[in-house]
């Protein structure tokens, strides 16, 4: 009964306080609104994409289901199984080739289709015409359509002829829309679409060449997709198939969107942490201004619980207002920008109001508000009324009562559990939380250290009054150092970490790799072409080195007679087919780390050598039996050696290598990597293209460019998230400047009375802001470098080095941001009349 009475009294008092409006709490509301809006906006866009992928799954995939095979077409028996269960089946072959027009040539991703394609959706061409008409043969030459980018690159006009692997084709239209393009994933070249029959006799799809076949199935409406998938995997268990269906028509894109959005939400949580610092500072400043009211209530007999509940309810109501505004913005902005976002996305998105991401953002906002208001609110419980009357500016105890610490720790644990549950990645969430916690501790220590350091400097800066006033203010009891360093520093730390990660990823591609990367990868070299190929490249003085190896692809299906995934889990080596090769003697530049290589000329039972690092991760041991499905045939080999394989240098590396007798009888081609001077690339491309029209040359620089484009998009997305965090930090700075405006007025009035000019006072205020901003930036560099190193080392598993231009930009940004906030609120103190200010202070 007593609790209900106290709550009723507290509610009435809080309502009276709220009649004064948002005075003192605008920053609190703005910080929560911005953080919640960022999380809700990212979640809403993710939900829109998920809804689009679910609604358009069949269209994205090009059918209700798909069976993919590697380097071969389905057998008659396999094709019959598909046709018995589907209303229609479409066969597609996908491969890379060189499109050649005279001396010009460019890499293209070719899709050879049958008459049934597309089962779902429409191909849009320019000029408009049915696809069958565009791909039909005329005068013995088949038609083809191309991506406009490739048409422009080769300088083609409609009706012109070009060649694929020496096979003539005629350009009939530009490919404006390919309905199943999202299912294709990442490719190194623009698309060319041809008829499967139009490649007869070309040798481009001969046994042993590198291509994938996709069988799209149009199923009856009542088809049970899970049951059909299980039946297909059972029927094709020894064939190395990959199954997809309309439940997840573009799994690569869906997975990428999910991971990127999870990361962006964690960046948004960093923004909420920055906002939490602002919330805490706003609550602390508000309560400091209310000390006389609290003291009066205490003297009138109000219990501690009543006073705590009064301000808890008041701040809680304002926090709910901030969360509501954030939810409104997070839901409305994606809807308003839907046409722009949809135009930029390569996949469908269905924008609308999605309760789940809004609820997620609200939970994050509420927990953040609770965590960051509980500590300052505890002051109403700990400080006696007499103390409040005696010293309104007292800082109070350093730590609150134990019960508040326990509740705060429980709320932090709950926030972490919620973040892990929503993100789906415990490791990423915990690393992010650890990084934020480390940064907050480091920044808090830095704030205290800066106050002590400036206190010493104040005594030594006697010959420079503006500097002395600035450092004295930073060291003073009402210093803004801690909130400024915490809020700005945490925002800059997130930005610094993103900058370091982005810089290191770009460095790994644009700086490190070219020093050791080949000029070209060459694929589809026939065995009888190898002597002439080697004569051309090895006889060129501009070619430093040529690596070559036979190339097959296979799927590891079993380990020691058990399904591979049951033994080694979801390791990346087991996700789909992988490159496989064979060798008689130990290849050059190969280091065997364990076991022994088979003798030269060995013709016994198959043996296999495995990449050492990947083998250790999968728990493999010498003597294990590994079964690989290659071209539809299972080959079981004994693991006899491990060897070092470096996949980071853009060179040639295979997870698995077998003895020559085990594989050399299978249809296959060779691959090669050519290390050459840049000035020799054009001649190599021309001469090899003329002599061997069937081979495909992949310029490594172009591949690096495509990856760089992808990284640019990722970096832009994360930078926007970091910018939102920085904006929240800037709002907190404004709040700190507002709360300290009265102190600066008093300070300016005293200095004017003592004869200081406005210029000197402005210089002092500017120096104070610049010093605090620079200090926050310097500390943020340390936190950002540590965060960037952790991500690169533990997540990306690659080397890290400090990107100093990005780091220095953070320091300059912190200095400029705090200077702008400080100067923005310097004019009123400078304009105030000393007599009025000093009279009101009495």
Secondary structure as GFF3:
##gff-version 3
##sequence-region A 1 842
A	DSSP	alpha_helix	2	18	.	.	.	ID=ss1
A	DSSP	alpha_helix	26	55	.	.	.	ID=ss2
A	DSSP	alpha_helix	57	61	.	.	.	ID=ss3
A	DSSP	beta_strand	65	70	.	.	.	ID=ss4
A	DSSP	alpha_helix	76	85	.	.	.	ID=ss5
A	DSSP	beta_strand	88	101	.	.	.	ID=ss6
A	DSSP	beta_strand	104	113	.	.	.	ID=ss7
A	DSSP	beta_strand	124	126	.	.	.	ID=ss8
A	DSSP	alpha_helix	131	135	.	.	.	ID=ss9
A	DSSP	beta_strand	137	138	.	.	.	ID=ss10
A	DSSP	beta_strand	141	147	.	.	.	ID=ss11
A	DSSP	alpha_helix	148	154	.	.	.	ID=ss12
A	DSSP	beta_strand	161	164	.	.	.	ID=ss13
A	DSSP	beta_strand	167	177	.	.	.	ID=ss14
A	DSSP	alpha_helix	181	184	.	.	.	ID=ss15
A	DSSP	beta_strand	190	195	.	.	.	ID=ss16
A	DSSP	three_ten_helix	196	199	.	.	.	ID=ss17
A	DSSP	beta_strand	212	218	.	.	.	ID=ss18
A	DSSP	alpha_helix	225	235	.	.	.	ID=ss19
A	DSSP	beta_strand	242	245	.	.	.	ID=ss20
A	DSSP	three_ten_helix	246	248	.	.	.	ID=ss21
A	DSSP	alpha_helix	251	289	.	.	.	ID=ss22
A	DSSP	alpha_helix	291	299	.	.	.	ID=ss23
A	DSSP	alpha_helix	304	336	.	.	.	ID=ss24
A	DSSP	alpha_helix	338	344	.	.	.	ID=ss25
A	DSSP	alpha_helix	355	377	.	.	.	ID=ss26
A	DSSP	alpha_helix	379	382	.	.	.	ID=ss27
A	DSSP	alpha_helix	385	390	.	.	.	ID=ss28
A	DSSP	alpha_helix	402	423	.	.	.	ID=ss29
A	DSSP	alpha_helix	426	460	.	.	.	ID=ss30
A	DSSP	alpha_helix	465	475	.	.	.	ID=ss31
A	DSSP	alpha_helix	481	507	.	.	.	ID=ss32
A	DSSP	pi_helix	508	512	.	.	.	ID=ss33
A	DSSP	three_ten_helix	513	515	.	.	.	ID=ss34
A	DSSP	beta_strand	520	525	.	.	.	ID=ss35
A	DSSP	three_ten_helix	527	529	.	.	.	ID=ss36
A	DSSP	alpha_helix	530	538	.	.	.	ID=ss37
A	DSSP	beta_strand	543	559	.	.	.	ID=ss38
A	DSSP	beta_strand	562	563	.	.	.	ID=ss39
A	DSSP	alpha_helix	564	568	.	.	.	ID=ss40
A	DSSP	three_ten_helix	572	574	.	.	.	ID=ss41
A	DSSP	beta_strand	578	583	.	.	.	ID=ss42
A	DSSP	beta_strand	592	595	.	.	.	ID=ss43
A	DSSP	beta_strand	607	611	.	.	.	ID=ss44
A	DSSP	alpha_helix	612	618	.	.	.	ID=ss45
A	DSSP	beta_strand	625	630	.	.	.	ID=ss46
A	DSSP	beta_strand	633	643	.	.	.	ID=ss47
A	DSSP	beta_strand	656	659	.	.	.	ID=ss48
A	DSSP	alpha_helix	660	663	.	.	.	ID=ss49
A	DSSP	beta_strand	669	676	.	.	.	ID=ss50
A	DSSP	three_ten_helix	678	680	.	.	.	ID=ss51
A	DSSP	alpha_helix	681	691	.	.	.	ID=ss52
A	DSSP	beta_strand	696	699	.	.	.	ID=ss53
A	DSSP	alpha_helix	700	739	.	.	.	ID=ss54
A	DSSP	alpha_helix	741	753	.	.	.	ID=ss55
A	DSSP	alpha_helix	758	790	.	.	.	ID=ss56
A	DSSP	pi_helix	791	795	.	.	.	ID=ss57
A	DSSP	alpha_helix	804	824	.	.	.	ID=ss58
A	DSSP	alpha_helix	827	831	.	.	.	ID=ss59
A	DSSP	alpha_helix	834	841	.	.	.	ID=ss60
###
